[in-house]
Amino acid sequence: MADSEQDNTDRGDGDNLKSDKLFTLKKWNAVAMWSWDVECDTCAICRVQVMDACLRCQAESKKDFYGRQDCVVVWGECNHSFHYCCMSLWVKQNNRCPLCQQEWSIQRMGK
């Protein structure tokens, strides 16, 4: 603290000093990342991140109204998440969660 007070007195009156800028910010590009609020961010069936379209939707090039990949995420009562396309095929063979083996029932669906 004494050093900063000394610097101000060395330069003269602190209020009348011209501001010494270390740098001027000319451009700033902000980047934002998002993710689903899920326990595991990878679909255990197709091994693709739930934020992305599943392999089946990618192959069929399914698009929604805005031109994005139209692949819905489904959460079970166990709070595990999967692509709806993957899980709908899975439950035809086995009506249990692929991760915890609990009886499968849908808690919610979303994009």
N, CA, C and O atoms as a printed pandas DataFrame, in Angstrom:
     atom_number atom_name residue_name chain_id  residue_number  x_coord  y_coord  z_coord
0              1         N          MET        A               1    0.826   -1.182    0.000
1              2        CA          MET        A               1    0.000    0.000    0.000
2              3         C          MET        A               1    0.866    1.240    0.000
3              4         O          MET        A               1    0.537    2.222   -0.665
4              5         N          ALA        A               2    1.969    1.216    0.733
5              6        CA          ALA        A               2    2.863    2.364    0.796
6              7         C          ALA        A               2    3.496    2.611   -0.566
7              8         O          ALA        A               2    3.725    3.764   -0.930
8              9         N          ASP        A               3    3.785    1.556   -1.329
9             10        CA          ASP        A               3    4.377    1.709   -2.660
10            11         C          ASP        A               3    3.442    2.453   -3.603
11            12         O          ASP        A               3    3.893    3.315   -4.359
12            13         N          SER        A               4    2.136    2.137   -3.576
13            14        CA          SER        A               4    1.195    2.802   -4.471
14            15         C          SER        A               4    1.014    4.264   -4.081
15            16         O          SER        A               4    0.848    5.119   -4.951
16            17         N          GLU        A               5    1.044    4.562   -2.778
17            18        CA          GLU        A               5    0.959    5.951   -2.348
18            19         C          GLU        A               5    2.197    6.710   -2.777
19            20         O          GLU        A               5    2.121    7.879   -3.156
20            21         N          GLN        A               6    3.342    6.036   -2.716
21            22        CA          GLN        A               6    4.594    6.674   -3.105
22            23         C          GLN        A               6    4.596    6.949   -4.602
23            24         O          GLN        A               6    5.072    8.000   -5.030
24            25         N          ASP        A               7    4.071    6.021   -5.414
25            26        CA          ASP        A               7    4.002    6.217   -6.861
26            27         C          ASP        A               7    3.161    7.437   -7.203
27            28         O          ASP        A               7    3.518    8.190   -8.109
28            29         N          ASN        A               8    2.040    7.654   -6.493
29            30        CA          ASN        A               8    1.186    8.807   -6.739
30            31         C          ASN        A               8    1.885   10.105   -6.371
31            32         O          ASN        A               8    1.729   11.115   -7.057
32            33         N          THR        A               9    2.651   10.081   -5.296
33            34        CA          THR        A               9    3.339   11.308   -4.876
34            35         C          THR        A               9    4.519   11.585   -5.796
35            36         O          THR        A               9    4.858   12.749   -6.009
36            37         N          ASP        A              10    5.162   10.544   -6.356
37            38        CA          ASP        A              10    6.268   10.747   -7.284
38            39         C          ASP        A              10    5.794   11.423   -8.556
39            40         O          ASP        A              10    6.531   12.211   -9.147
40            41         N          ARG        A              11    4.578   11.129   -8.988
41            42        CA          ARG        A              11    4.046   11.670  -10.231
42            43         C          ARG        A              11    3.367   13.021  -10.017
43            44         O          ARG        A              11    3.093   13.723  -10.990
44            45         N          GLY        A              12    3.100   13.385   -8.823
45            46        CA          GLY        A              12    2.386   14.623   -8.546
46            47         C          GLY        A              12    1.054   14.285   -7.915
47            48         O          GLY        A              12    0.898   13.239   -7.285
48            49         N          ASP        A              13    0.095   15.176   -8.089
49            50        CA          ASP        A              13   -1.234   14.983   -7.514
50            51         C          ASP        A              13   -1.945   13.845   -8.242
51            52         O          ASP        A              13   -2.057   13.895   -9.467
52            53         N          GLY        A              14   -2.436   12.813   -7.529
53            54        CA          GLY        A              14   -3.081   11.632   -8.100
54            55         C          GLY        A              14   -4.357   11.955   -8.855
55            56         O          GLY        A              14   -4.692   11.245   -9.803
56            57         N          ASP        A              15   -5.089   13.010   -8.470
57            58        CA          ASP        A              15   -6.355   13.346   -9.122
58            59         C          ASP        A              15   -6.125   13.997  -10.488
59            60         O          ASP        A              15   -6.967   13.881  -11.379
60            61         N          ASN        A              16   -5.013   14.668  -10.655
61            62        CA          ASN        A              16   -4.764   15.398  -11.888
62            63         C          ASN        A              16   -3.957   14.585  -12.903
63            64         O          ASN        A              16   -3.616   15.091  -13.972
64            65         N          LEU        A              17   -3.656   13.348  -12.578
65            66        CA          LEU        A              17   -2.853   12.519  -13.483
66            67         C          LEU        A              17   -3.647   12.078  -14.691
67            68         O          LEU        A              17   -4.841   11.793  -14.598
68            69         N          LYS        A              18   -2.975   12.026  -15.822
69            70        CA          LYS        A              18   -3.579   11.456  -17.014
70            71         C          LYS        A              18   -3.494    9.945  -16.862
71            72         O          LYS        A              18   -2.466    9.429  -16.424
72            73         N          SER        A              19   -4.557    9.223  -17.218
73            74        CA          SER        A              19   -4.602    7.773  -17.033
74            75         C          SER        A              19   -3.598    7.094  -17.961
75            76         O          SER        A              19   -3.624    7.299  -19.175
76            77         N          ASP        A              20   -2.720    6.290  -17.381
77            78        CA          ASP        A              20   -1.766    5.503  -18.166
78            79         C          ASP        A              20   -2.405    4.157  -18.472
79            80         O          ASP        A              20   -2.575    3.329  -17.577
80            81         N          LYS        A              21   -2.759    3.937  -19.733
81            82        CA          LYS        A              21   -3.392    2.692  -20.127
82            83         C          LYS        A              21   -2.323    1.670  -20.466
83            84         O          LYS        A              21   -1.369    1.961  -21.188
84            85         N          LEU        A              22   -2.499    0.471  -19.934
85            86        CA          LEU        A              22   -1.597   -0.609  -20.282
86            87         C          LEU        A              22   -1.921   -1.151  -21.664
87            88         O          LEU        A              22   -1.025   -1.521  -22.423
88            89         N          PHE        A              23   -3.214   -1.195  -21.986
89            90        CA          PHE        A              23   -3.635   -1.671  -23.306
90            91         C          PHE        A              23   -5.035   -1.141  -23.597
91            92         O          PHE        A              23   -5.748   -0.695  -22.699
92            93         N          THR        A              24   -5.403   -1.198  -24.847
93            94        CA          THR        A              24   -6.739   -0.824  -25.279
94            95         C          THR        A              24   -7.373   -2.036  -25.933
95            96         O          THR        A              24   -6.806   -2.630  -26.850
96            97         N          LEU        A              25   -8.530   -2.389  -25.464
97            98        CA          LEU        A              25   -9.243   -3.530  -26.011
98            99         C          LEU        A              25   -9.935   -3.089  -27.297
99           100         O          LEU        A              25  -10.821   -2.235  -27.270
100          101         N          LYS        A              26   -9.523   -3.678  -28.428
101          102        CA          LYS        A              26  -10.089   -3.281  -29.715
102          103         C          LYS        A              26  -11.188   -4.231  -30.181
103          104         O          LYS        A              26  -12.127   -3.808  -30.856
104          105         N          LYS        A              27  -11.078   -5.497  -29.831
105          106        CA          LYS        A              27  -12.071   -6.473  -30.266
106          107         C          LYS        A              27  -12.177   -7.565  -29.216
107          108         O          LYS        A              27  -11.183   -7.977  -28.620
108          109         N          TRP        A              28  -13.411   -8.027  -29.001
109          110        CA          TRP        A              28  -13.636   -9.096  -28.036
110          111         C          TRP        A              28  -14.681  -10.038  -28.594
111          112         O          TRP        A              28  -15.801   -9.624  -28.891
112          113         N          ASN        A              29  -14.324  -11.289  -28.738
113          114        CA          ASN        A              29  -15.241  -12.315  -29.218
114          115         C          ASN        A              29  -15.601  -13.227  -28.057
115          116         O          ASN        A              29  -14.765  -13.993  -27.576
116          117         N          ALA        A              30  -16.836  -13.144  -27.614
117          118        CA          ALA        A              30  -17.293  -13.989  -26.517
118          119         C          ALA        A              30  -17.735  -15.338  -27.072
119          120         O          ALA        A              30  -18.395  -15.401  -28.110
120          121         N          VAL        A              31  -17.376  -16.399  -26.392
121          122        CA          VAL        A              31  -17.755  -17.745  -26.794
122          123         C          VAL        A              31  -18.541  -18.369  -25.647
123          124         O          VAL        A              31  -18.110  -18.326  -24.494
124          125         N          ALA        A              32  -19.684  -18.943  -25.964
125          126        CA          ALA        A              32  -20.510  -19.594  -24.947
126          127         C          ALA        A              32  -20.644  -21.069  -25.282
127          128         O          ALA        A              32  -20.792  -21.437  -26.447
128          129         N          MET        A              33  -20.593  -21.893  -24.282
129          130        CA          MET        A              33  -20.793  -23.330  -24.443
130          131         C          MET        A              33  -22.018  -23.712  -23.633
131          132         O          MET        A              33  -22.292  -23.113  -22.594
132          133         N          TRP        A              34  -22.749  -24.701  -24.104
133          134        CA          TRP        A              34  -23.903  -25.175  -23.366
134          135         C          TRP        A              34  -23.903  -26.687  -23.383
135          136         O          TRP        A              34  -23.251  -27.320  -24.214
136          137         N          SER        A              35  -24.633  -27.243  -22.465
137          138        CA          SER        A              35  -24.784  -28.698  -22.428
138          139         C          SER        A              35  -26.083  -29.024  -21.705
139          140         O          SER        A              35  -26.608  -28.206  -20.950
140          141         N          TRP        A              36  -26.586  -30.202  -21.939
141          142        CA          TRP        A              36  -27.769  -30.673  -21.249
142          143         C          TRP        A              36  -27.439  -30.877  -19.777
143          144         O          TRP        A              36  -26.309  -31.215  -19.423
144          145         N          ASP        A              37  -28.425  -30.669  -18.935
145          146        CA          ASP        A              37  -28.261  -30.919  -17.514
146          147         C          ASP        A              37  -28.526  -32.404  -17.269
147          148         O          ASP        A              37  -29.600  -32.796  -16.811
148          149         N          VAL        A              38  -27.529  -33.209  -17.584
149          150        CA          VAL        A              38  -27.687  -34.657  -17.505
150          151         C          VAL        A              38  -26.560  -35.266  -16.694
151          152         O          VAL        A              38  -25.489  -34.678  -16.542
152          153         N          GLU        A              39  -26.822  -36.447  -16.182
153          154        CA          GLU        A              39  -25.818  -37.179  -15.416
154          155         C          GLU        A              39  -24.686  -37.641  -16.325
155          156         O          GLU        A              39  -23.514  -37.579  -15.953
156          157         N          CYS        A              40  -25.047  -38.105  -17.521
157          158        CA          CYS        A              40  -24.077  -38.587  -18.499
158          159         C          CYS        A              40  -24.404  -37.928  -19.830
159          160         O          CYS        A              40  -25.543  -38.011  -20.288
160          161         N          ASP        A              41  -23.438  -37.280  -20.457
161          162        CA          ASP        A              41  -23.736  -36.528  -21.676
162          163         C          ASP        A              41  -23.587  -37.341  -22.960
163          164         O          ASP        A              41  -23.645  -36.779  -24.054
164          165         N          THR        A              42  -23.399  -38.646  -22.843
165          166        CA          THR        A              42  -23.279  -39.522  -24.004
166          167         C          THR        A              42  -24.390  -40.567  -23.961
167          168         O          THR        A              42  -24.636  -41.191  -22.929
168          169         N          CYS        A              43  -25.050  -40.745  -25.092
169          170        CA          CYS        A              43  -26.085  -41.776  -25.197
170          171         C          CYS        A              43  -25.398  -43.142  -25.115
171          172         O          CYS        A              43  -24.516  -43.441  -25.920
172          173         N          ALA        A              44  -25.794  -43.957  -24.160
173          174        CA          ALA        A              44  -25.152  -45.256  -23.941
174          175         C          ALA        A              44  -25.491  -46.256  -25.045
175          176         O          ALA        A              44  -24.853  -47.305  -25.142
176          177         N          ILE        A              45  -26.472  -45.951  -25.867
177          178        CA          ILE        A              45  -26.878  -46.873  -26.923
178          179         C          ILE        A              45  -26.053  -46.644  -28.190
179          180         O          ILE        A              45  -25.476  -47.585  -28.736
180          181         N          CYS        A              46  -25.997  -45.392  -28.659
181          182        CA          CYS        A              46  -25.267  -45.115  -29.905
182          183         C          CYS        A              46  -23.878  -44.518  -29.676
183          184         O          CYS        A              46  -23.097  -44.388  -30.618
184          185         N          ARG        A              47  -23.568  -44.154  -28.431
185          186        CA          ARG        A              47  -22.264  -43.585  -28.046
186          187         C          ARG        A              47  -21.982  -42.216  -28.679
187          188         O          ARG        A              47  -20.825  -41.860  -28.904
188          189         N          VAL        A              48  -23.037  -41.457  -28.961
189          190        CA          VAL        A              48  -22.916  -40.092  -29.472
190          191         C          VAL        A              48  -23.406  -39.160  -28.379
191          192         O          VAL        A              48  -24.322  -39.511  -27.636
192          193         N          GLN        A              49  -22.814  -37.979  -28.267
193          194        CA          GLN        A              49  -23.262  -37.034  -27.243
194          195         C          GLN        A              49  -24.729  -36.697  -27.445
195          196         O          GLN        A              49  -25.185  -36.552  -28.579
196          197         N          VAL        A              50  -25.470  -36.571  -26.346
197          198        CA          VAL        A              50  -26.899  -36.288  -26.444
198          199         C          VAL        A              50  -27.176  -34.906  -27.023
199          200         O          VAL        A              50  -28.284  -34.659  -27.500
200          201         N          MET        A              51  -26.201  -33.996  -26.995
201          202        CA          MET        A              51  -26.371  -32.678  -27.599
202          203         C          MET        A              51  -26.424  -32.781  -29.125
203          204         O          MET        A              51  -27.020  -31.930  -29.786
204          205         N          ASP        A              52  -25.805  -33.815  -29.680
205          206        CA          ASP        A              52  -25.772  -34.012  -31.123
206          207         C          ASP        A              52  -26.863  -34.995  -31.528
207          208         O          ASP        A              52  -27.429  -35.693  -30.687
208          209         N          ALA        A              53  -27.146  -35.039  -32.806
209          210        CA          ALA        A              53  -28.128  -35.997  -33.325
210          211         C          ALA        A              53  -27.543  -37.403  -33.251
211          212         O          ALA        A              53  -26.333  -37.597  -33.373
212          213         N          CYS        A              54  -28.425  -38.379  -33.049
213          214        CA          CYS        A              54  -27.972  -39.767  -32.995
214          215         C          CYS        A              54  -27.524  -40.217  -34.386
215          216         O          CYS        A              54  -27.769  -39.530  -35.377
216          217         N          LEU        A              55  -26.878  -41.353  -34.449
217          218        CA          LEU        A              55  -26.358  -41.846  -35.719
218          219         C          LEU        A              55  -27.461  -42.056  -36.743
219          220         O          LEU        A              55  -27.276  -41.779  -37.928
220          221         N          ARG        A              56  -28.601  -42.541  -36.289
221          222        CA          ARG        A              56  -29.718  -42.789  -37.202
222          223         C          ARG        A              56  -30.222  -41.484  -37.810
223          224         O          ARG        A              56  -30.442  -41.410  -39.019
224          225         N          CYS        A              57  -30.406  -40.459  -36.989
225          226        CA          CYS        A              57  -30.864  -39.158  -37.490
226          227         C          CYS        A              57  -29.819  -38.504  -38.396
227          228         O          CYS        A              57  -30.166  -37.843  -39.374
228          229         N          GLN        A              58  -28.543  -38.691  -38.066
229          230        CA          GLN        A              58  -27.490  -38.155  -38.921
230          231         C          GLN        A              58  -27.520  -38.830  -40.285
231          232         O          GLN        A              58  -27.372  -38.167  -41.311
232          233         N          ALA        A              59  -27.710  -40.141  -40.302
233          234        CA          ALA        A              59  -27.725  -40.886  -41.557
234          235         C          ALA        A              59  -28.943  -40.531  -42.408
235          236         O          ALA        A              59  -28.854  -40.455  -43.633
236          237         N          GLU        A              60  -30.081  -40.313  -41.748
237          238        CA          GLU        A              60  -31.303  -39.989  -42.470
238          239         C          GLU        A              60  -31.447  -38.494  -42.722
239          240         O          GLU        A              60  -32.390  -38.054  -43.379
240          241         N          SER        A              61  -30.500  -37.714  -42.192
241          242        CA          SER        A              61  -30.504  -36.249  -42.337
242          243         C          SER        A              61  -31.833  -35.632  -41.934
243          244         O          SER        A              61  -32.357  -34.764  -42.632
244          245         N          LYS        A              62  -32.376  -36.077  -40.814
245          246        CA          LYS        A              62  -33.619  -35.496  -40.308
246          247         C          LYS        A              62  -33.352  -34.069  -39.848
247          248         O          LYS        A              62  -32.404  -33.822  -39.102
248          249         N          LYS        A              63  -34.175  -33.140  -40.285
249          250        CA          LYS        A              63  -34.024  -31.734  -39.917
250          251         C          LYS        A              63  -35.336  -31.220  -39.340
251          252         O          LYS        A              63  -36.414  -31.670  -39.728
252          253         N          ASP        A              64  -35.236  -30.271  -38.409
253          254        CA          ASP        A              64  -36.445  -29.650  -37.885
254          255         C          ASP        A              64  -36.773  -28.411  -38.716
255          256         O          ASP        A              64  -36.164  -28.189  -39.762
256          257         N          PHE        A              65  -37.720  -27.612  -38.263
257          258        CA          PHE        A              65  -38.188  -26.434  -38.971
258          259         C          PHE        A              65  -37.058  -25.436  -39.247
259          260         O          PHE        A              65  -37.068  -24.761  -40.276
260          261         N          TYR        A              66  -36.088  -25.340  -38.338
261          262        CA          TYR        A              66  -35.001  -24.376  -38.462
262          263         C          TYR        A              66  -33.781  -24.939  -39.178
263          264         O          TYR        A              66  -32.770  -24.247  -39.298
264          265         N          GLY        A              67  -33.850  -26.169  -39.654
265          266        CA          GLY        A              67  -32.730  -26.780  -40.365
266          267         C          GLY        A              67  -31.726  -27.469  -39.465
267          268         O          GLY        A              67  -30.671  -27.905  -39.927
268          269         N          ARG        A              68  -32.049  -27.573  -38.164
269          270        CA          ARG        A              68  -31.163  -28.266  -37.231
270          271         C          ARG        A              68  -31.496  -29.751  -37.239
271          272         O          ARG        A              68  -32.582  -30.150  -37.659
272          273         N          GLN        A              69  -30.570  -30.553  -36.778
273          274        CA          GLN        A              69  -30.835  -31.990  -36.658
274          275         C          GLN        A              69  -31.982  -32.180  -35.675
275          276         O          GLN        A              69  -31.930  -31.684  -34.549
276          277         N          ASP        A              70  -33.008  -32.891  -36.097
277          278        CA          ASP        A              70  -34.192  -33.088  -35.261
278          279         C          ASP        A              70  -34.062  -34.399  -34.498
279          280         O          ASP        A              70  -34.520  -35.443  -34.962
280          281         N          CYS        A              71  -33.449  -34.341  -33.351
281          282        CA          CYS        A              71  -33.250  -35.530  -32.527
282          283         C          CYS        A              71  -33.561  -35.153  -31.077
283          284         O          CYS        A              71  -32.890  -34.301  -30.497
284          285         N          VAL        A              72  -34.563  -35.780  -30.507
285          286        CA          VAL        A              72  -35.066  -35.431  -29.179
286          287         C          VAL        A              72  -34.366  -36.283  -28.124
287          288         O          VAL        A              72  -34.050  -37.449  -28.359
288          289         N          VAL        A              73  -34.133  -35.691  -26.976
289          290        CA          VAL        A              73  -33.529  -36.394  -25.848
290          291         C          VAL        A              73  -34.639  -36.810  -24.893
291          292         O          VAL        A              73  -35.575  -36.049  -24.648
292          293         N          VAL        A              74  -34.531  -38.015  -24.357
293          294        CA          VAL        A              74  -35.526  -38.531  -23.419
294          295         C          VAL        A              74  -34.825  -38.910  -22.110
295          296         O          VAL        A              74  -33.760  -39.529  -22.118
296          297         N          TRP        A              75  -35.446  -38.526  -20.980
297          298        CA          TRP        A              75  -34.934  -38.863  -19.653
298          299         C          TRP        A              75  -35.861  -39.876  -19.017
299          300         O          TRP        A              75  -37.083  -39.762  -19.117
300          301         N          GLY        A              76  -35.282  -40.864  -18.367
301          302        CA          GLY        A              76  -36.078  -41.842  -17.639
302          303         C          GLY        A              76  -36.260  -41.436  -16.194
303          304         O          GLY        A              76  -35.663  -40.461  -15.739
304          305         N          GLU        A              77  -37.082  -42.178  -15.469
305          306        CA          GLU        A              77  -37.283  -41.932  -14.039
306          307         C          GLU        A              77  -35.972  -42.063  -13.270
307          308         O          GLU        A              77  -35.812  -41.479  -12.198
308          309         N          CYS        A              78  -35.040  -42.831  -13.821
309          310        CA          CYS        A              78  -33.727  -43.016  -13.196
310          311         C          CYS        A              78  -32.786  -41.842  -13.474
311          312         O          CYS        A              78  -31.655  -41.827  -12.989
312          313         N          ASN        A              79  -33.249  -40.859  -14.253
313          314        CA          ASN        A              79  -32.514  -39.659  -14.638
314          315         C          ASN        A              79  -31.397  -39.922  -15.648
315          316         O          ASN        A              79  -30.533  -39.066  -15.836
316          317         N          HIS        A              80  -31.395  -41.075  -16.294
317          318        CA          HIS        A              80  -30.466  -41.322  -17.391
318          319         C          HIS        A              80  -31.096  -40.805  -18.681
319          320         O          HIS        A              80  -32.312  -40.879  -18.858
320          321         N          SER        A              81  -30.265  -40.282  -19.577
321          322        CA          SER        A              81  -30.779  -39.685  -20.803
322          323         C          SER        A              81  -30.241  -40.406  -22.029
323          324         O          SER        A              81  -29.112  -40.895  -22.045
324          325         N          PHE        A              82  -31.079  -40.457  -23.052
325          326        CA          PHE        A              82  -30.738  -41.108  -24.313
326          327         C          PHE        A              82  -31.437  -40.362  -25.441
327          328         O          PHE        A              82  -32.364  -39.587  -25.203
328          329         N          HIS        A              83  -30.994  -40.597  -26.656
329          330        CA          HIS        A              83  -31.744  -40.108  -27.805
330          331         C          HIS        A              83  -33.060  -40.888  -27.870
331          332         O          HIS        A              83  -33.082  -42.098  -27.645
332          333         N          TYR        A              84  -34.127  -40.205  -28.172
333          334        CA          TYR        A              84  -35.430  -40.870  -28.244
334          335         C          TYR        A              84  -35.429  -41.967  -29.313
335          336         O          TYR        A              84  -35.994  -43.040  -29.100
336          337         N          CYS        A              85  -34.804  -41.702  -30.450
337          338        CA          CYS        A              85  -34.725  -42.708  -31.523
338          339         C          CYS        A              85  -34.040  -43.978  -31.020
339          340         O          CYS        A              85  -34.512  -45.084  -31.284
340          341         N          CYS        A              86  -32.948  -43.824  -30.308
341          342        CA          CYS        A              86  -32.200  -44.973  -29.785
342          343         C          CYS        A              86  -33.030  -45.731  -28.750
343          344         O          CYS        A              86  -33.113  -46.958  -28.779
344          345         N          MET        A              87  -33.641  -44.977  -27.836
345          346        CA          MET        A              87  -34.372  -45.618  -26.750
346          347         C          MET        A              87  -35.645  -46.291  -27.243
347          348         O          MET        A              87  -36.037  -47.329  -26.710
348          349         N          SER        A              88  -36.298  -45.717  -28.258
349          350        CA          SER        A              88  -37.524  -46.341  -28.768
350          351         C          SER        A              88  -37.221  -47.707  -29.388
351          352         O          SER        A              88  -38.038  -48.623  -29.294
352          353         N          LEU        A              89  -36.063  -47.847  -30.016
353          354        CA          LEU        A              89  -35.668  -49.158  -30.537
354          355         C          LEU        A              89  -35.261  -50.101  -29.409
355          356         O          LEU        A              89  -35.539  -51.299  -29.457
356          357         N          TRP        A              90  -34.597  -49.546  -28.394
357          358        CA          TRP        A              90  -34.120  -50.355  -27.261
358          359         C          TRP        A              90  -35.278  -50.994  -26.494
359          360         O          TRP        A              90  -35.227  -52.178  -26.163
360          361         N          VAL        A              91  -36.321  -50.212  -26.213
361          362        CA          VAL        A              91  -37.422  -50.725  -25.388
362          363         C          VAL        A              91  -38.243  -51.792  -26.117
363          364         O          VAL        A              91  -38.986  -52.537  -25.479
364          365         N          LYS        A              92  -38.120  -51.874  -27.419
365          366        CA          LYS        A              92  -38.789  -52.964  -28.147
366          367         C          LYS        A              92  -38.164  -54.311  -27.782
367          368         O          LYS        A              92  -38.845  -55.337  -27.762
368          369         N          GLN        A              93  -36.866  -54.297  -27.495
369          370        CA          GLN        A              93  -36.138  -55.503  -27.123
370          371         C          GLN        A              93  -36.136  -55.730  -25.608
371          372         O          GLN        A              93  -36.261  -56.860  -25.137
372          373         N          ASN        A              94  -35.993  -54.642  -24.861
373          374        CA          ASN        A              94  -35.808  -54.732  -23.413
374          375         C          ASN        A              94  -36.359  -53.466  -22.779
375          376         O          ASN        A              94  -35.865  -52.377  -23.075
376          377         N          ASN        A              95  -37.353  -53.567  -21.925
377          378        CA          ASN        A              95  -37.979  -52.388  -21.329
378          379         C          ASN        A              95  -37.281  -51.959  -20.038
379          380         O          ASN        A              95  -37.934  -51.636  -19.046
380          381         N          ARG        A              96  -35.951  -51.960  -20.062
381          382        CA          ARG        A              96  -35.146  -51.530  -18.915
382          383         C          ARG        A              96  -34.114  -50.511  -19.368
383          384         O          ARG        A              96  -33.698  -50.492  -20.526
384          385         N          CYS        A              97  -33.712  -49.667  -18.428
385          386        CA          CYS        A              97  -32.673  -48.682  -18.725
386          387         C          CYS        A              97  -31.376  -49.411  -19.060
387          388         O          CYS        A              97  -30.989  -50.320  -18.326
388          389         N          PRO        A              98  -30.695  -49.045  -20.137
389          390        CA          PRO        A              98  -29.446  -49.707  -20.504
390          391         C          PRO        A              98  -28.320  -49.536  -19.479
391          392         O          PRO        A              98  -27.387  -50.338  -19.445
392          393         N          LEU        A              99  -28.403  -48.508  -18.654
393          394        CA          LEU        A              99  -27.329  -48.245  -17.688
394          395         C          LEU        A              99  -27.571  -48.865  -16.317
395          396         O          LEU        A              99  -26.664  -49.463  -15.738
396          397         N          CYS        A             100  -28.785  -48.728  -15.796
397          398        CA          CYS        A             100  -29.023  -49.178  -14.423
398          399         C          CYS        A             100  -30.004  -50.352  -14.322
399          400         O          CYS        A             100  -30.221  -50.896  -13.239
400          401         N          GLN        A             101  -30.578  -50.728  -15.432
401          402        CA          GLN        A             101  -31.502  -51.868  -15.505
402          403         C          GLN        A             101  -32.812  -51.673  -14.750
403          404         O          GLN        A             101  -33.519  -52.647  -14.491
404          405         N          GLN        A             102  -33.150  -50.443  -14.395
405          406        CA          GLN        A             102  -34.465  -50.181  -13.797
406          407         C          GLN        A             102  -35.524  -50.267  -14.896
407          408         O          GLN        A             102  -35.234  -50.070  -16.076
408          409         N          GLU        A             103  -36.741  -50.561  -14.489
409          410        CA          GLU        A             103  -37.868  -50.562  -15.429
410          411         C          GLU        A             103  -37.930  -49.187  -16.089
411          412         O          GLU        A             103  -37.892  -48.166  -15.403
412          413         N          TRP        A             104  -38.026  -49.159  -17.432
413          414        CA          TRP        A             104  -37.972  -47.885  -18.150
414          415         C          TRP        A             104  -39.337  -47.198  -18.174
415          416         O          TRP        A             104  -40.334  -47.786  -18.592
416          417         N          SER        A             105  -39.364  -45.970  -17.728
417          418        CA          SER        A             105  -40.527  -45.106  -17.901
418          419         C          SER        A             105  -40.003  -43.694  -18.130
419          420         O          SER        A             105  -39.045  -43.262  -17.489
420          421         N          ILE        A             106  -40.634  -42.995  -19.036
421          422        CA          ILE        A             106  -40.162  -41.662  -19.434
422          423         C          ILE        A             106  -40.533  -40.636  -18.375
423          424         O          ILE        A             106  -41.691  -40.521  -17.973
424          425         N          GLN        A             107  -39.532  -39.898  -17.938
425          426        CA          GLN        A             107  -39.752  -38.806  -16.993
426          427         C          GLN        A             107  -40.061  -37.522  -17.764
427          428         O          GLN        A             107  -41.019  -36.819  -17.445
428          429         N          ARG        A             108  -39.243  -37.217  -18.782
429          430        CA          ARG        A             108  -39.473  -36.028  -19.603
430          431         C          ARG        A             108  -38.748  -36.166  -20.932
431          432         O          ARG        A             108  -37.853  -36.995  -21.091
432          433         N          MET        A             109  -39.154  -35.336  -21.876
433          434        CA          MET        A             109  -38.519  -35.292  -23.196
434          435         C          MET        A             109  -38.190  -33.846  -23.508
435          436         O          MET        A             109  -38.878  -32.937  -23.042
436          437         N          GLY        A             110  -37.157  -33.626  -24.282
437          438        CA          GLY        A             110  -36.796  -32.268  -24.649
438          439         C          GLY        A             110  -35.740  -32.250  -25.713
439          440         O          GLY        A             110  -35.195  -33.283  -26.101
440          441         N          LYS        A             111  -35.459  -31.055  -26.178
441          442        CA          LYS        A             111  -34.410  -30.896  -27.198
442          443         C          LYS        A             111  -33.164  -30.386  -26.569
443          444         O          LYS        A             111  -32.163  -30.184  -27.256
